[in-house]
Amino acid sequence: MTQQEWNKSVHYCDMLHFPNTSQRKKQLFSVACCYTIWDLIEHEDSRNAVFVAERFADGNASREKLALVRDKAWNNYVVADYVTNSAYWSAWSAAADSDYWAANTAWS
């Protein structure tokens, strides 16, 4: 994939694995997805996971803090009803993805 193809792409998997996609962009991608469904993420702990994932991507939160909010977001996902389940999964995923991309710097 060339830079021009990346700029026009709508296939997020290709975009995330493009060699020039920074670790920060990969981390912020999940955060951006959460903001598109923000009204469905009603629980404070899950919203906090998104906020901390965003701060983590910018170097303003520790991995320990990220792990703490990720675990709280997971608990919301586990007990959520079917309607809100996907939204809470997304919030947990934002924190988990940020941690994953940080741990796997070979992808950056």
VOPAGU-2260 file (C-alpha; in pm, 1 decimal, decimal comma):
REM VOPAGU-2260
SITE   aa  ch    i         X         Y         Z
SITE  MET   A    0       0,0       0,0       0,0
SITE  THR   A    1     136,3     339,5     -96,3
SITE  GLN   A    2      89,3     661,8     102,4
SITE  GLN   A    3    -165,5     778,0    -157,8
SITE  GLU   A    4    -361,8     451,8    -123,6
SITE  TRP   A    5    -351,5     488,5     256,2
SITE  ASN   A    6    -490,9     841,6     234,0
SITE  LYS   A    7    -788,6     716,7      28,5
SITE  SER   A    8    -842,4     389,0     213,1
SITE  VAL   A    9   -1152,9     307,4     412,3
SITE  HIS   A   10   -1020,6     -32,9     519,6
SITE  TYR   A   11    -899,7      28,3     872,1
SITE  CYS   A   12    -710,3    -300,5     901,9
SITE  ASP   A   13    -491,7    -206,9     605,6
SITE  MET   A   14    -442,1     141,1     746,6
SITE  LEU   A   15    -339,8      15,5    1090,9
SITE  HIS   A   16     -78,6    -218,2     946,8
SITE  PHE   A   17      66,5      33,1     700,8
SITE  PRO   A   18     438,7      63,1     781,0
SITE  ASN   A   19     421,4     438,8     841,0
SITE  THR   A   20     123,8     424,9    1077,2
SITE  SER   A   21     257,3     544,4    1410,6
SITE  GLN   A   22     192,6     374,2    1741,3
SITE  ARG   A   23       2,1     685,7    1851,8
SITE  LYS   A   24    -230,3     673,2    1549,1
SITE  LYS   A   25    -300,1     308,6    1617,1
SITE  GLN   A   26    -383,8     385,4    1979,3
SITE  LEU   A   27    -605,1     680,8    1890,0
SITE  PHE   A   28    -797,9     485,1    1628,7
SITE  SER   A   29    -989,2     288,8    1894,7
SITE  VAL   A   30   -1050,8     608,9    2088,7
SITE  ALA   A   31   -1195,2     776,2    1779,1
SITE  CYS   A   32   -1426,7     480,3    1720,6
SITE  CYS   A   33   -1557,2     516,9    2076,2
SITE  TYR   A   34   -1634,9     883,7    2025,7
SITE  THR   A   35   -1861,4     792,8    1734,1
SITE  ILE   A   36   -2082,1     591,8    1973,2
SITE  TRP   A   37   -2024,6     806,4    2280,5
SITE  ASP   A   38   -2394,8     833,7    2366,9
SITE  LEU   A   39   -2409,1     453,8    2407,2
SITE  ILE   A   40   -2118,7     447,3    2653,7
SITE  GLU   A   41   -2309,4     560,6    2957,9
SITE  HIS   A   42   -2104,0     418,4    3242,2
SITE  GLU   A   43   -1844,4     652,7    3390,9
SITE  ASP   A   44   -1575,9     382,5    3424,3
SITE  SER   A   45   -1606,6     292,1    3056,2
SITE  ARG   A   46   -1592,4     654,8    2947,3
SITE  ASN   A   47   -1290,2     701,1    3170,1
SITE  ALA   A   48   -1118,2     411,3    2992,1
SITE  VAL   A   49   -1156,1     599,3    2664,8
SITE  PHE   A   50   -1022,9     922,5    2817,5
SITE  VAL   A   51    -722,7     747,7    2972,3
SITE  ALA   A   52    -648,6     560,9    2648,5
SITE  GLU   A   53    -638,7     894,5    2469,5
SITE  ARG   A   54    -411,8    1048,1    2734,0
SITE  PHE   A   55    -190,4     738,5    2724,9
SITE  ALA   A   56    -143,5     775,3    2348,5
SITE  ASP   A   57     -20,2    1129,3    2408,3
SITE  GLY   A   58     214,6    1018,4    2687,7
SITE  ASN   A   59       1,3    1172,2    2963,5
SITE  ALA   A   60    -103,9     852,6    3145,3
SITE  SER   A   61      88,7     551,6    3272,9
SITE  ARG   A   62      39,9     190,8    3168,0
SITE  GLU   A   63     -58,5     118,5    3527,2
SITE  LYS   A   64    -341,7     372,1    3507,8
SITE  LEU   A   65    -441,1     233,3    3169,3
SITE  ALA   A   66    -453,9    -120,4    3311,7
SITE  LEU   A   67    -669,4      -3,7    3601,4
SITE  VAL   A   68    -930,9     163,3    3381,4
SITE  ARG   A   69    -916,1    -120,8    3128,8
SITE  ASP   A   70   -1011,2    -367,2    3401,9
SITE  LYS   A   71   -1298,1    -148,3    3520,9
SITE  ALA   A   72   -1423,4    -114,7    3162,8
SITE  TRP   A   73   -1406,1    -494,3    3125,0
SITE  ASN   A   74   -1627,0    -533,4    3430,8
SITE  ASN   A   75   -1886,7    -304,7    3269,4
SITE  TYR   A   76   -1876,6    -511,4    2951,6
SITE  VAL   A   77   -1927,7    -837,7    3138,5
SITE  VAL   A   78   -2240,6    -719,9    3321,2
SITE  ALA   A   79   -2391,6    -504,3    3042,5
SITE  ASP   A   80   -2718,1    -593,5    2876,9
SITE  TYR   A   81   -2726,9    -684,8    2509,4
SITE  VAL   A   82   -2805,5    -330,5    2389,4
SITE  THR   A   83   -2508,6    -162,8    2556,2
SITE  ASN   A   84   -2273,0    -459,4    2535,9
SITE  SER   A   85   -2100,3    -348,8    2213,7
SITE  ALA   A   86   -2050,7       5,2    2340,2
SITE  TYR   A   87   -1883,4    -119,0    2657,2
SITE  TRP   A   88   -1673,2    -361,4    2454,6
SITE  SER   A   89   -1554,5     -65,3    2247,9
SITE  ALA   A   90   -1456,3     132,0    2557,4
SITE  TRP   A   91   -1263,6    -164,7    2697,0
SITE  SER   A   92   -1104,8    -220,3    2358,2
SITE  ALA   A   93    -977,2     138,3    2340,3
SITE  ALA   A   94    -776,7      81,1    2657,6
SITE  ALA   A   95    -672,0    -272,0    2563,1
SITE  ASP   A   96    -563,8    -168,1    2213,3
SITE  SER   A   97    -355,3     119,5    2348,1
SITE  ASP   A   98    -178,4    -120,0    2581,6
SITE  TYR   A   99    -132,3    -372,8    2300,0
SITE  TRP   A  100      21,1    -120,8    2059,3
SITE  ALA   A  101     252,6       7,3    2331,8
SITE  ALA   A  102     368,4    -345,0    2417,1
SITE  ASN   A  103     416,8    -445,4    2052,4
SITE  THR   A  104     633,1    -164,2    1927,1
SITE  ALA   A  105     744,8    -373,7    1631,7
SITE  TRP   A  106     409,9    -277,3    1473,4
SITE  SER   A  107     490,9      93,3    1495,7
